[in-house]
C-alpha cells in the first residue's frame, strides 16, 4: 500500500471501500461511527502509553464481512 493512512477518516474510508456501501446509508454511517470510535480510542491509549506501538496487521486473520463485495470467494 503506497498510501499513508494516518488519519481516522482515511483509514475508515479505505476499510469500507471494498464493501461498496452507499455512504448515505444508515449501515455505512453506523459502521463509520463505530470504526471512528475504535480508532480514536486506540489513538488515545497510544498517547497515554507515551511510546510507539507497532501493529502488524499481516498476522491478523482475514474476516469476510460481505461476500458480494469480495466476489463470493
NORRA-V860237 format. One line per field, one symbol per residue. psi: psi as a letter, one per 30 degrees, with the letter a starting at -180 (. if undefined). burial: b if it has 16 or more other C-alpha atoms within 10 Angstrom, else e. A space follows every 10 residues. Layout:
psi: ???
burial: ???
This chain:
psi: kfkjjgkeee eeeeefeffh lkffleeeee eeeeeeeeee eeeeeeeefh lkkkkjfffk kkkkejeefg gh.
burial: eeeeeeebee ebeeeeeeee eeeeeeebee ebeebbeebe eeeeeeeeee eeeeeeeeee eeeeeeeeee eee
